[in-house]
Amino acid sequence: MGSKSFGNLLDLASGDLLDIPQTPRALPRVMTAPGIISDVDGYGISDGDSAVISLPCRERKIIVANFLPLNGKRDSETGKWKFSLDNDSHLLHLKDGFPPETEVIYVGSLKTDVDVNEQDLVSQELFEEFNCVPTFLPQDVHKKFYLGFCKQQLWPLFHYMLPMCPDHGERFDRDLWQAYVSANKIFADKVMGVINLEEDYIWIHDYHLMVLPTFLRRRFHRVKLGFFLHSPFPSSEIYRTLPVREELLRGLLNCDLIGFHTFDYARHFLSCCCRMLGLEYESKRGHIALDYLGRTVFLKILPIGIHMGRLESVLNLPSTAEKLKEIQEKYRGKKVILGVDDMDIFKGLSLKILAFEHLLQQYPSMLGKIVLVQIVNPARGSGKDVQEAKKETYYTVKRINERYGSPGYEPVVLIDRPVPRFEKSAYYALAECCIVNAVRDGMNLVPYKYTVCRQGTPNMDKYLGLSDDSPRTSTLVLSEFIGCSPSLSGAIRVNPWDVDAVADSIYSAVKMSDFEKQLRHKKHYHYISSHDVAYWSRSFSQDLERASRDHYNKRCWGVGWGLGFRLVALSPNFRRLSIEQTVSAYRRSSKRAIFLDYDGTLVPETSIVKEPSAEVMSALKTLCSDPNNTIFIVSGRGRVSLSEWLAPCENLGIAAEHGYFTRWNKSSDWETSGLSDDLEWKKIVEPIMRLYTETTDGSNIEAKESAVVWHHQDADPDFGSCQAKELLDHLETVLVNEPVVVHRGHQIVEVKPQGVSKGLVTGKVLSRMVDEGKAPDFVLCIGDDRSDEEMFESIITTLSPQSSSVSTEIFACTVGRKPSKAKYFLDEVSDVVKLLQGLANTSSPKPRFPSHLRVSFESVV
């Protein structure tokens, strides 16, 4: 269903892609949604499901991740595949946060290679037995996708490592990017094979699948999509170095809800949206939200938790207690400092070991009394950087043990082998202190596991001969650059690069009083036990339901090609203005009012030349010459420039500076619309704005006759926005008793007299026409920005059936597809010009015979 329609999308996105075989379609079609989107959205993409009847079913969650929560191996005797659930996978534990009746389907890759001729059978077996849908990426695609683009480019970049030279990471490779897009397309095909649009919620996990939302959103405009990033999101300065930065960013924005572990990661994402796409965010009842082309994209900030029951069940194993007794005996009389990390350049292993060496140097009394046990998990990636990190770690450990060790005492114990869960849990339960010294990490659940193991269980206490009321203690030394650090406020936070400070922190943790250790442990355990993986899953699921609630209340259009696709969601009554329909209504009418904005409506915003074109002037002159027309240009520009540019139009009305100055035609005098002509407040405003201009590089002041505007569009987006907010507060405070309004618009702060707006001047013009017995039966109003929304609203209010006896056809139109109070839209300025030319042709005087020919003709008749 999806392969055919997405082929062209991929070609447009990244050129010639890898030759990908069609993904097998052996899975049954599970309650597939009917083709309702193409009828509503009109994007020209056939859903392919129009003949399928949607059956009622219970709520389902489709969990999409790089790997399925399965373990698989081939039976040595039968040669058949045997699969089992990976009980350590957090994806499997998500179900604990869903209602019991929820059906969960998993989509992802297997950790083992399955031959092509076995894939159909394995797919059927996994779906029927485990509700799992395997993706089966071709080996060359998987290698370039996972080990290539994900691990060599995205992973280092998201952990703040730039490829400044060939020896310092891999440079961007277009082939690897194409493989990433290809892999995401295969995942999309699989999701489309099982989705029930009206019932299913899709939850995508991690950076491996950042363009998957684009594929799904393009195919199903109202799909309910959530995404959670388990890695850090880098600052905008780092992220913007990625050549495909916008494709990935728009991919995430095609979701309804985006989750991050910490506010820092979310703040970096928001900064990228602001700097690259010009988007601004706001807080809606406690939820951070981005307005993206009429859609509201919500952000969720909540660190993942652990599965308490799973960990406690391991603590209750006899093997765990036996191992604990064994290592207690081994390290009797010594305090154990524990580290559990992957062999990874970002985990700070060498920095941690160097800090421990510094501890032994600074505090010789600790020799023989303290041991660092470092458990090294297998590396998740491969490459020169991993090998170098491993080599450095072994060398440092060897040097320390040779220098500070003695018979029966090894200061640093490096355990570099697969360690069973029960053994790892025993070390957690024994350790006096746990240190996580990563230089950058997404979350890291080691401190959580350590704290729970130090709490123990009743069964474990009984086996070890401990009473239930035995004091529980734990101490944590955590890098400030890991995701769990903000949540564990009782931990000793350190800068991993400051080796001396880390050493002092370890010493403080060891020497801390038992009472303080108990207080810190109690605080941490309460948080960890109440914010487990079920809480995390339930909270995210509830927010995704809330974020998807308005899907069917808006009309959707797809915009853009390839990975630049995005969805515009607008009011269901919002539609393109038909020139033919408007001209027909214009022809039927007898009294007409036309209101036009200037910048962005008659002249493109991006144009350097601000004078109106010859086509615009010709249409305006013709329209103004019709005695049945009242035409006004309503603009924020000054009256001098507007008068000069529009001078050829004798009968054209002008409302300058948002209606502060108004004249009905070229021969009439300017009227002042403000409630007060006193502009003494400018003497207060201008010095304040100059101060902010001096301190905000890229900002400037525009002085109008009636208003003063501070612009910051050329300033740093974050700093400019911050300064604008501060300026707004400052001006509102000092002008509280002045007859002015302080307004913050798009990249501006404006101070203008009270009672001045485009809406007010439009209402006055229409009211005057009604009072003079010239009530219009045709009104056209076109504008492009926020200030023009006041005109749209004013027209509807002024010409409501209660206030006017004349039936009026109203055409309120905004330029560009975006949320608006207008009922209609035109895409760009050229469409506005075509409309005006069509109206002008209707207003042009009919050709008449010369008088001598008319006489001759009449005599013949």
C-alpha positions in Angstrom: 0.0 0.0 0.0 2.7 2.5 1.0 5.6 1.4 -1.2 4.2 2.7 -4.5 3.1 6.1 -3.3 6.4 6.8 -1.4 8.8 5.9 -4.2 8.6 9.4 -5.8 8.8 11.0 -2.3 12.1 9.3 -1.6 13.5 10.2 -5.1 12.7 13.8 -4.5 14.1 13.8 -1.0 17.5 12.4 -1.7 18.1 11.6 -5.3 18.9 8.0 -6.4 18.5 5.8 -3.4 19.7 2.3 -2.8 17.8 -0.4 -4.6 15.5 -1.6 -1.9 13.4 -4.8 -2.5 9.8 -4.5 -1.8 9.1 -5.4 1.8 7.1 -8.6 2.3 3.4 -8.3 2.8 2.6 -11.6 4.5 1.0 -10.0 7.5 -2.8 -9.9 7.6 -4.4 -6.5 7.1 -5.4 -5.7 10.7 -8.5 -3.4 10.8 -7.1 -1.0 8.2 -8.7 2.5 8.1 -11.0 3.6 5.3 -9.8 6.2 2.8 -11.4 9.2 4.4 -8.4 11.5 4.2 -8.1 12.1 0.5 -11.7 13.2 0.3 -11.2 15.8 3.1 -7.7 16.9 2.4 -7.6 16.9 -1.3 -3.9 16.4 -1.6 -4.1 14.0 -4.5 -2.8 10.9 -2.7 -4.9 7.9 -2.9 -5.2 6.1 0.4 -5.7 2.8 -1.2 -8.1 1.7 1.5 -11.3 3.2 0.2 -13.0 -0.2 -0.2 -12.0 -1.4 3.3 -14.6 -1.2 6.0 -13.3 -0.1 9.4 -14.4 -2.4 12.2 -14.8 -1.3 15.8 -11.9 -2.4 17.9 -10.3 -1.6 21.3 -7.7 1.1 21.7 -4.2 0.1 20.3 -0.7 1.4 20.7 1.8 0.9 18.0 5.3 1.1 19.5 8.0 1.7 16.8 11.7 1.4 17.7 14.9 0.4 16.0 14.9 -3.0 17.7 12.0 -5.3 18.7 11.9 -6.3 22.4 12.8 -9.9 21.4 15.7 -12.3 21.6 16.1 -14.8 18.9 18.4 -17.8 18.1 18.3 -20.7 15.8 17.7 -24.1 17.3 20.8 -26.3 16.8 18.8 -29.5 16.5 15.8 -28.5 14.4 17.4 -25.5 12.6 14.2 -23.5 13.3 14.1 -20.0 14.8 13.1 -19.6 18.4 12.2 -16.3 19.8 11.5 -15.0 23.3 10.6 -11.7 24.9 13.5 -9.6 26.1 12.3 -8.9 29.6 15.0 -6.2 30.1 13.6 -4.0 27.3 11.9 -0.8 28.4 9.7 -1.1 25.4 8.1 -4.2 26.9 7.5 -2.4 30.2 5.6 0.4 28.5 2.5 -1.8 28.7 2.4 -1.4 32.5 1.3 2.2 32.0 -1.5 1.4 29.5 -5.1 0.3 30.4 -5.3 -3.5 30.7 -7.5 -3.8 27.6 -5.0 -1.9 25.4 -3.5 -4.0 22.6 0.1 -3.2 21.9 1.8 -3.9 18.6 5.6 -3.5 18.2 7.3 -2.6 14.9 11.1 -2.8 14.6 14.1 -4.8 13.5 15.4 -8.1 14.9 18.8 -8.3 16.5 19.6 -11.4 14.3 19.7 -11.8 10.5 17.0 -13.9 9.0 17.3 -15.3 5.5 15.0 -13.8 2.9 13.3 -17.1 2.2 12.4 -17.4 5.9 11.2 -13.9 6.5 7.5 -14.4 5.6 7.2 -17.4 8.0 9.0 -15.6 10.8 6.9 -12.5 10.3 3.7 -14.5 10.6 5.0 -16.3 13.7 6.1 -13.1 15.5 2.9 -11.3 14.8 0.7 -14.2 16.0 2.7 -15.0 19.1 4.2 -11.7 20.2 2.3 -8.9 18.3 5.6 -8.0 16.7 6.1 -6.8 13.1 9.7 -7.2 12.0 11.1 -4.8 9.4 13.9 -6.9 7.9 16.1 -4.2 6.6 18.5 -5.4 3.8 22.0 -6.0 5.3 23.7 -3.2 3.3 20.9 -0.8 4.2 21.0 -1.8 7.9 24.8 -1.4 8.1 24.8 2.1 6.5 21.7 3.1 8.5 22.6 1.9 12.0 26.3 1.6 12.1 26.8 4.4 9.6 24.5 7.3 9.9 23.1 6.7 13.3 26.3 5.7 15.2 28.9 7.6 13.2 27.0 10.9 12.5 23.8 11.4 14.6 25.1 9.8 17.8 28.3 11.8 18.0 26.6 15.1 16.9 23.8 14.7 19.5 26.6 14.2 22.1 28.4 17.4 21.0 31.1 15.8 19.0 31.8 17.5 15.7 34.0 15.9 13.0 36.5 18.8 12.9 39.1 16.5 11.3 39.1 12.9 9.8 40.5 11.6 13.1 37.8 13.2 15.1 34.6 11.5 13.8 33.1 10.8 10.4 32.2 13.6 8.0 28.7 13.8 6.6 28.2 11.1 4.0 25.2 11.4 1.5 25.1 7.6 1.0 24.6 7.0 4.7 21.9 9.6 4.8 20.1 7.9 1.9 20.3 4.6 3.7 18.8 6.3 6.8 15.9 7.6 4.7 15.5 4.2 3.1 15.3 2.4 6.4 12.7 4.9 7.7 10.7 4.3 4.6 10.7 0.6 5.2 9.6 1.2 8.8 6.8 3.4 7.5 5.6 0.7 5.1 5.3 -1.8 8.0 3.4 0.6 10.2 1.0 1.3 7.4 0.4 -2.4 7.1 -1.2 -2.7 10.5 -2.5 0.8 11.3 -6.1 1.5 12.2 -6.3 5.2 11.8 -9.2 6.0 14.0 -8.1 3.8 16.9 -4.4 3.6 17.0 -1.8 5.8 18.7 1.7 5.5 17.3 4.7 6.1 19.6 8.1 6.3 17.9 11.3 6.0 19.9 14.7 7.6 19.4 16.9 9.3 16.9 17.0 6.3 14.5 13.5 7.1 13.2 13.4 10.9 13.0 12.0 11.1 9.4 9.5 8.3 9.9 6.8 10.9 11.1 7.1 12.7 7.8 6.2 9.5 5.8 3.3 8.6 8.1 1.9 12.2 8.2 2.0 12.5 4.5 0.1 9.2 4.0 -2.4 9.7 6.9 -2.9 13.4 7.7 -4.7 12.7 11.0 -2.5 10.0 12.3 -1.9 10.3 16.1 1.9 10.5 16.4 4.1 10.7 19.4 7.9 10.7 19.5 10.3 10.3 22.4 14.0 11.2 22.1 16.1 9.1 24.4 19.4 10.8 23.6 20.4 14.4 24.3 19.3 17.1 21.8 22.3 19.4 21.2 22.4 23.2 21.3 21.5 25.0 18.1 25.1 25.8 17.4 25.9 22.1 17.2 22.7 20.9 15.5 22.8 23.5 12.8 26.1 22.0 11.5 24.2 19.0 10.2 23.5 19.3 6.4 20.1 17.6 6.7 19.1 19.6 9.8 15.8 20.9 8.4 14.6 17.5 7.2 15.1 16.0 10.7 13.5 19.0 12.4 10.5 19.0 10.2 10.2 15.2 10.7 9.8 15.7 14.4 7.4 18.6 13.9 5.1 16.2 12.0 4.3 14.6 15.3 1.6 15.7 17.7 3.8 15.2 20.8 7.6 15.2 21.2 9.2 14.0 24.4 12.5 14.8 26.0 14.2 13.7 29.2 15.1 17.2 30.4 14.1 20.9 29.8 17.6 21.5 28.5 17.1 19.1 25.6 13.6 20.6 24.9 15.1 24.2 25.1 17.7 23.3 22.5 15.0 21.9 20.2 12.9 25.0 20.6 15.9 27.2 19.9 16.5 25.3 16.6 12.8 25.7 15.7 13.1 29.5 16.4 16.4 30.1 14.5 15.8 27.8 11.5 12.0 27.9 11.0 11.0 31.1 12.8 8.6 29.3 15.1 7.8 30.6 18.6 6.5 28.6 21.5 4.1 29.3 24.3 2.8 27.7 27.5 -0.8 26.4 27.2 -2.0 25.5 30.7 1.3 24.1 31.7 2.1 22.4 28.4 4.8 23.8 26.1 3.3 24.2 22.6 4.5 25.2 19.1 2.1 26.6 16.6 3.2 25.0 13.3 1.1 25.9 10.3 -2.1 25.7 12.2 -1.2 22.5 14.0 -0.3 22.6 17.7 2.8 20.5 18.4 3.2 19.8 22.1 6.4 19.1 24.0 6.7 16.7 26.9 9.5 16.8 29.5 9.7 13.7 31.6 12.6 11.4 32.3 12.1 7.7 31.8 11.9 5.5 34.9 12.8 1.9 35.7 10.7 -1.2 36.2 10.6 -1.6 39.9 9.1 -5.1 39.9 11.7 -6.5 37.5 14.6 -5.2 39.5 13.1 -6.3 42.8 12.5 -9.8 41.5 16.2 -10.1 40.7 17.1 -8.9 44.2 14.9 -11.7 45.6 16.9 -14.4 43.7 19.0 -16.6 46.0 21.9 -16.3 43.5 21.9 -12.5 44.1 22.1 -12.9 47.9 24.9 -15.5 47.5 26.8 -13.2 45.2 26.4 -10.4 47.6 27.8 -12.4 50.5 30.7 -13.4 48.3 31.7 -9.9 47.3 31.1 -8.7 50.9 33.7 -11.1 52.0 36.1 -10.2 49.2 35.9 -6.5 50.0 35.6 -6.7 53.8 37.0 -3.7 55.5 36.9 -1.6 52.3 34.5 0.9 50.9 33.4 0.1 47.4 32.8 2.8 44.8 30.9 1.5 41.9 30.8 2.5 38.3 28.7 0.8 35.6 29.1 2.1 32.1 29.2 1.2 28.4 32.6 1.2 26.7 31.9 4.5 25.0 33.9 7.7 24.5 31.1 9.8 26.1 30.8 7.8 29.4 33.9 9.5 30.9 35.6 6.3 32.0 39.1 7.6 31.8 38.1 10.8 33.6 36.5 8.8 36.4 39.6 6.6 36.8 41.9 9.7 36.8 39.7 11.3 39.5 40.1 8.2 41.6 43.8 8.3 41.1 43.8 11.9 42.2 41.8 10.9 45.3 44.5 8.4 46.3 47.1 11.1 45.8 45.3 13.7 47.8 44.1 11.4 50.6 46.8 8.8 51.2 44.9 7.6 54.3 42.3 6.1 51.9 44.9 3.6 50.5 43.8 0.1 51.3 40.4 1.3 52.5 38.7 2.2 49.2 38.2 0.3 45.9 36.7 1.4 42.6 34.9 -1.4 40.9 34.2 -0.5 37.3 31.8 -2.8 35.4 32.1 -2.2 31.6 29.1 -3.1 29.5 29.8 -4.3 25.9 30.2 -1.4 23.4 27.0 -0.7 21.4 29.0 0.6 18.4 32.3 -0.2 16.8 35.0 2.0 15.5 38.4 3.5 16.2 37.1 5.8 19.0 35.8 2.8 21.0 39.1 1.0 20.6 41.0 4.0 21.7 38.8 4.5 24.7 39.3 0.9 25.7 43.0 1.1 25.3 43.3 4.2 27.4 41.1 2.8 30.1 43.2 -0.4 30.4 46.4 1.6 30.4 45.2 3.9 33.2 43.9 1.1 35.4 47.2 -0.8 35.0 49.3 2.3 35.9 47.2 3.0 39.1 47.2 -0.6 40.3 51.0 -0.8 39.8 51.6 2.4 41.7 49.1 2.2 44.5 48.4 -1.5 44.8 49.8 -3.9 47.2 49.5 -7.7 48.0 45.8 -8.3 48.6 44.8 -4.8 47.5 43.9 -3.7 44.0 42.6 -0.1 44.0 40.8 -0.4 40.7 38.9 -3.5 39.7 37.9 -3.5 36.0 35.2 -6.1 35.1 35.1 -6.2 31.3 32.9 -9.1 30.5 29.2 -9.8 30.3 27.9 -9.5 33.9 24.6 -11.3 34.7 21.8 -9.2 36.2 22.0 -10.9 39.6 25.8 -10.2 39.9 25.3 -6.6 38.9 22.5 -6.2 41.4 24.7 -7.6 44.1 27.4 -5.0 43.4 24.7 -2.2 43.4 23.5 -3.4 46.8 27.1 -3.5 48.2 28.5 -0.2 47.0 28.9 2.6 49.4 28.8 5.1 46.6 27.9 5.0 42.9 29.5 7.4 40.4 28.3 8.3 36.9 30.8 10.6 35.3 29.6 10.7 31.7 30.6 13.8 29.7 27.3 13.6 27.9 24.4 11.1 28.2 20.7 11.1 27.4 19.3 9.6 30.6 21.4 6.8 32.3 19.4 4.7 34.7 22.3 3.3 36.7 21.7 5.7 39.6 18.1 4.6 39.7 19.0 0.9 39.8 21.7 1.5 42.4 19.2 3.3 44.7 16.6 0.6 44.5 19.2 -2.1 45.1 20.4 -0.3 48.2 16.8 -0.2 49.5 16.7 -4.0 49.1 13.6 -6.2 49.5 12.1 -8.1 52.5 13.1 -11.4 51.0 16.7 -10.3 50.5 16.8 -8.8 54.1 15.6 -12.1 55.4 18.1 -14.1 53.5 20.9 -11.8 54.7 19.6 -11.8 58.3 18.7 -8.0 58.3 15.7 -6.5 60.0 13.0 -4.6 58.1 13.9 -1.4 60.0 17.6 -1.5 59.2 18.7 2.0 58.0 19.1 2.3 54.2 21.8 4.6 52.8 23.1 5.5 49.4 25.3 8.2 47.9 25.5 9.4 44.4 28.1 11.4 42.5 26.6 12.4 39.2 27.8 14.3 36.2 25.7 17.4 35.6 25.6 16.5 31.9 23.4 13.4 32.2 19.6 13.4 31.9 18.8 11.9 35.4 20.9 14.6 37.2 18.1 17.2 37.6 15.7 14.5 39.0 18.1 13.3 41.7 18.5 16.5 43.7 20.2 14.8 46.6 23.1 13.7 44.5 26.5 15.4 44.5 26.7 16.9 41.1 30.1 17.3 39.4 31.7 18.6 36.2 33.4 15.4 34.9 36.1 17.4 33.3 37.2 18.8 36.7 39.2 15.8 37.9 40.1 17.5 41.2 36.5 18.4 42.0 35.3 14.9 41.2 38.0 13.4 43.5 36.9 15.7 46.3 33.2 14.8 45.7 34.0 11.1 46.0 35.8 11.7 49.3 32.9 13.8 50.6 30.4 11.0 49.6 32.5 8.4 51.5 32.9 10.5 54.6 29.3 11.7 54.7 27.5 10.9 58.0 25.1 8.0 58.0 22.2 10.3 58.9 22.7 12.5 55.8 23.1 9.4 53.6 19.8 8.1 54.9 18.0 11.4 54.1 19.4 11.6 50.6 18.6 7.9 50.0 15.0 8.3 51.2 14.4 11.3 49.0 15.8 9.5 45.9 14.0 6.3 46.6 10.6 8.0 46.9 11.1 9.8 43.6 12.3 6.7 41.7 9.6 4.4 43.1 6.8 6.9 42.2 8.2 7.8 38.8 8.8 4.3 37.4 8.5 3.3 33.7 4.7 2.8 34.1 4.3 6.3 35.3 6.4 7.6 32.4 4.4 5.6 29.9 1.0 6.5 31.3 1.9 10.2 31.4 3.1 10.3 27.8 0.1 8.3 26.6 -2.3 10.7 28.2 -0.6 13.7 26.8 -0.6 12.1 23.3 -4.3 11.6 23.5 -4.8 15.2 24.6 -2.5 16.5 21.8 -4.5 14.5 19.1 -7.9 15.5 20.3 -8.6 18.2 17.7 -7.6 16.2 14.6 -11.0 16.1 13.1 -11.9 19.7 13.9 -9.7 21.1 11.1 -9.2 20.8 7.4 -5.8 19.7 6.3 -3.5 20.4 3.3 -0.2 18.8 2.5 2.5 21.2 1.5 6.0 20.6 0.2 7.8 17.7 -1.5 10.0 14.9 -0.2 11.2 15.3 3.3 10.1 18.9 3.3 6.5 17.8 3.5 4.4 19.5 6.2 0.8 19.7 7.0 -1.3 22.8 7.2 -4.4 22.5 9.5 -7.0 25.1 9.3 -10.7 25.7 10.0 -13.0 23.4 8.0 -14.8 26.5 6.5 -11.5 28.0 5.3 -11.1 27.8 1.5 -9.4 29.4 -1.5 -11.0 32.5 -2.7 -12.5 31.9 -6.2 -11.8 34.8 -8.5 -14.8 33.8 -10.7 -17.1 33.7 -7.7 -15.8 37.1 -6.4 -16.1 38.8 -9.8 -19.6 37.4 -10.2 -20.7 38.8 -6.8 -19.0 42.1 -7.7 -20.9 42.4 -10.9 -24.3 41.8 -9.2 -23.6 44.4 -6.5 -24.5 48.1 -6.6 -22.5 49.6 -3.7 -19.0 48.2 -2.9 -16.3 48.6 -0.2 -12.8 47.2 -0.7 -10.1 47.3 2.0 -6.6 46.3 1.1 -3.4 46.0 3.2 -0.2 47.2 1.5 2.9 45.2 2.5 2.5 41.5 1.9 -0.8 42.1 0.0 -0.1 44.5 -2.8 3.7 44.3 -2.6 5.6 41.2 -1.6 7.2 41.4 1.9 10.5 40.2 0.4 10.6 42.8 -2.3 13.3 45.5 -2.0 11.2 47.8 -4.2 8.2 48.9 -2.1 6.4 51.0 -4.7 3.3 49.3 -6.2 3.8 47.6 -9.6 2.2 49.0 -12.8 -0.3 46.2 -12.8 -1.5 47.1 -9.3 -1.7 50.8 -10.1 -3.7 50.2 -13.3 -6.2 48.0 -11.4 -6.6 50.4 -8.6 -7.1 53.4 -10.9 -9.8 51.6 -12.8 -11.6 50.4 -9.6 -11.4 53.9 -8.0 -12.9 55.5 -11.2 -16.1 53.5 -10.6 -18.5 55.7 -8.6 -20.1 52.7 -6.9 -16.8 51.8 -5.3 -15.2 52.9 -2.0 -11.7 51.7 -1.8 -9.2 52.1 1.1 -5.6 51.1 1.5 -5.2 50.3 5.2 -1.5 50.1 6.2 0.9 50.5 9.0 3.1 52.6 6.8 3.4 56.4 7.1 1.1 58.8 5.2 3.9 60.5 3.3 5.2 57.4 1.5 1.7 56.1 0.8 0.5 59.4 -0.6 3.5 59.6 -2.9 3.3 56.0 -4.2 -0.5 56.0 -4.7 -0.8 59.6 -6.0 -2.2 58.6 -9.5 -5.3 57.2 -7.8 -7.4 60.3 -7.3 -10.4 58.7 -5.5 -8.4 56.2 -3.4 -8.9 56.4 0.4 -5.8 55.9 2.6 -5.7 54.9 6.2 -2.0 55.3 7.3 -0.3 54.1 10.5 -3.0 51.6 11.2 -5.7 54.2 10.8 -4.3 57.1 12.9 -4.3 59.2 9.7 -7.3 58.8 7.3 -8.3 60.6 4.1 -11.2 59.6 1.7 -9.5 60.8 -1.5 -6.6 62.8 -2.7 -8.4 66.2 -2.5 -9.7 65.7 1.1 -7.8 66.6 4.2 -6.2 64.1 6.6 -8.2 63.2 9.6 -6.7 62.1 12.9 -8.3 59.1 14.4 -6.6 59.0 17.7 -8.5 59.9 20.9 -5.7 62.4 21.7 -3.3 64.4 19.7 -0.9 64.6 22.6 2.3 62.7 21.6 4.4 63.8 24.5 4.7 60.2 25.6 7.3 59.8 22.7 9.8 61.6 24.9 9.5 58.8 27.4 9.5 55.9 24.9 12.3 56.9 22.5 15.2 57.0 25.1 14.1 53.6 26.5 14.1 52.1 23.0 17.5 53.6 22.2 18.9 52.0 25.3 17.6 48.5 24.1 18.8 49.2 20.6 22.3 49.9 21.9 22.4 46.7 23.9 20.8 44.5 21.2 22.9 44.1 18.1 20.7 43.9 15.0 17.8 45.9 16.4 16.5 49.3 15.2 13.9 51.9 15.8 11.2 53.0 13.4 9.8 56.4 14.3 6.3 57.1 12.8 4.3 60.3 13.3 1.9 58.6 15.7 3.9 55.5 16.9 7.3 54.2 17.7 8.3 50.7 16.7 11.3 48.6 18.0 12.3 45.9 15.4 14.5 42.9 16.3 14.2 40.7 13.2 17.9 41.0 12.5 19.0 40.3 16.1 19.9 36.9 17.6 16.4 35.2 17.8 16.7 34.1 21.4 18.3 37.3 22.7 16.0 39.5 20.6 12.9 37.7 21.9 14.2 38.0 25.5 14.9 41.7 25.1 11.5 42.3 23.5 9.8 40.8 26.5 11.9 42.9 28.8 11.2 46.0 26.8 7.5 45.3 26.8 7.5 45.0 30.6 9.6 48.1 30.9 7.3 50.2 28.7 4.1 49.0 30.2 5.4 50.0 33.6 6.5 53.6 32.7 3.5 54.3 30.4 0.8 53.0 32.7 -0.8 56.5 33.0 -0.3 57.5 29.3 -3.1 57.2 26.6 -1.1 54.6 24.7 -1.1 50.9 24.0 2.1 48.8 24.1 1.9 46.0 21.7 4.3 43.1 20.9 4.0 41.7 17.4 6.1 39.5 15.2 9.7 40.6 16.0 8.5 44.1 17.0 7.4 46.1 20.1 5.2 49.0 19.2 3.8 51.9 21.2 0.8 53.7 19.6 -2.1 55.8 20.8 -5.2 54.2 22.3 -8.1 53.7 19.9 -6.0 53.2 16.8 -6.3 49.9 14.9 -7.1 48.7 11.4 -10.3 47.2 12.8 -11.5 50.6 14.1 -10.9 52.5 10.9 -12.6 49.8 8.8 -15.6 49.9 11.1 -15.8 53.8 10.9 -15.7 53.7 7.0 -18.4 51.1 6.8 -20.6 52.9 9.5 -20.3 56.2 7.6 -21.4 54.5 4.4 -24.4 53.0 6.1 -25.3 56.4 7.7 -25.1 58.1 4.3 -27.5 55.6 2.8 -24.7 53.9 0.8 -24.6 50.6 2.7 -22.4 48.2 0.7 -23.8 44.9 -0.6 -20.3 43.8 -1.5 -17.3 44.0 0.8 -13.8 42.7 -0.1 -11.0 42.8 2.6 -7.6 41.4 2.0 -4.6 41.4 4.3 -1.7 39.1 5.3 -0.7 39.7 9.0 -2.0 39.8 12.5 -3.1 43.4 12.4 -5.3 42.6 9.4 -7.3 40.1 11.5 -8.8 43.1 13.3 -10.3 44.2 9.9 -11.8 40.8 9.2 -13.5 40.8 12.6 -14.7 44.4 12.4 -16.3 43.9 9.0 -18.4 40.9 10.3 -19.4 42.9 13.4 -20.3 46.1 11.7 -22.3 44.5 8.9 -24.1 41.9 11.0 -27.8 41.4 10.2 -28.8 43.3 13.3 -26.8 46.4 12.4 -27.5 46.6 8.6 -30.7 46.1 6.6 -28.8 45.4 3.4 -27.8 41.8 2.6 -24.0 42.0 2.1 -21.7 39.5 0.5 -18.5 39.6 2.5 -15.2 38.3 1.1 -12.6 38.4 4.0 -9.4 36.9 2.6 -5.9 36.4 4.1 -2.7 36.0 2.0 -1.2 32.6 2.6 -2.6 29.4 4.1 -2.5 30.0 7.8 -4.9 30.3 10.8 -7.1 33.3 10.3 -10.5 34.9 11.1 -10.9 35.3 7.4 -13.1 32.7 5.5 -10.9 32.7 2.4 -7.3 32.7 1.4 -5.1 33.4 -1.6 -1.7 31.9 -1.8 0.5 34.9 -2.7 0.5 38.6 -3.8 0.3 37.6 -7.5 -3.1 36.0 -6.8 -4.3 39.2 -5.2 -3.2 41.2 -8.3 -5.1 38.7 -10.6 -8.2 39.2 -8.5 -8.0 43.0 -8.7 -7.4 42.9 -12.4 -10.5 40.7 -12.8 -12.6 43.2 -10.8 -11.1 46.1 -12.8 -12.1 44.4 -16.1 -15.7 44.2 -14.8 -15.6 47.9 -13.8 -14.2 49.1 -17.1 -16.7 51.2 -19.1 -18.4 49.3 -21.9 -17.1 50.3 -25.4 -19.5 52.8 -27.0 -20.0 53.7 -30.7 -18.8 57.1 -31.9 -21.6 59.6 -32.1 -21.8 59.9 -35.9 -21.9 56.1 -36.2 -24.6 55.9 -33.6 -26.8 58.4 -35.4 -26.4 56.6 -38.7 -27.2 53.3 -37.0 -30.3 54.8 -35.4 -31.5 56.2 -38.7 -31.2 52.8 -40.3 -33.3 51.3 -37.5 
